Amino acid sequence: MNRLNTERRSQVIRCLVEGNSIRATVRMTGVAKNTVVKLLLEIGRACEEYQDKALRNLRSKKIQCDEIWSFVYAKQKNVTPEISAKQVAGDVWTWTAIDADSKLIVSWMLGGRDAGTAKHFMNDLASRLASRVQLTTDGHRVYLNAVEDAFGSEVDYAMLVKIYGVDATTDSKYSPAECIDCKPIAINGHPDPKHISTSYVERQNLSMRMMMRRFTRLTNAFSKKVENHFAMLALYFFYYNFCRVHQTLRVTPSMEAGVTDHLWTIEEMVSILRTKESEPETAGDSN
């Protein structure tokens, strides 16, 4: 990977953040597969570390949270004891928190859809905010204790509970049931009913599926290793926050939130790797 100049690295990264798979990136750039994976791991680690430091003391007012499903190596039902003994495999969930005004991804976390991950996620979110916010989540019950532990009484918190109908005349194997109603429930503080919504974070879930090949449903485009899955998430969120102009805002989310004063280029993203090049590389041979 050290033989790649900034232009070649930028070319590889640009392919990855626009939804291409590892193999498609290899075909488009001519860069060896192992080199692409090594670059992904390195840039993913650098992006995660940079955002961890930069996304602090944020003056957000309204936050929406949700979780999105994916899997690593095999779906949970196909994970055997032999597979689980060798590596992390099965269902994984990406937890995201978005600022409803700036559209900034304030916090994200990879883990299970359980109380432990919810607690870590909410603690991380609370540590990044400078003031009291209105927080909206879906009806997943693990949020209740997690939000209370992380924010205490210093939050205006509401759940938006969706009620789904069942249509016996349609095949719902690959389609979710129809949402027939949404019930807002105030949990803590005084949340404004007009802003009890998860629309922005759910739209972000669609963006993730569109821009990361690993999240595409009903294909073989899944992560083979959890390390690579994590690296791609870190790269995507950095690109989304700092490099991609939001269609409505006309600036990047990080500019709207006051985190940065300019539009980052892919080449500028690559530049944060320079301080990391002296560290030992983590090898990877599959995506």
Buried (B, 14 or more C-beta within 10 A) or exposed (E): BEEBEBEBBBBBBBBBBBBBBBEBBBEEBEBEBBBBBBBBBBBBBBBBBBBEEBBEEBEBBBBBBBBBEBBBBBEEEEBEEEBEEEEBBBBBBBBBBBBBBBBBBBBBBBBBBEBEBBBBBBBBBBEBBEEEBBBBBBBBEBBBEBBBEBBEEEBBBBBBBBEEEEEEEEEEEEEEEEEEEBEBEBBBBEBEEEBBBBEBBBEBBEBBBEBBBBBBEEEEBBBBBBBBBBBBBBBBBBBBBBBBEBEEEEBBBBBBBEBBEEBBEBEBBBBBBEEEEEEEEEEBEEB
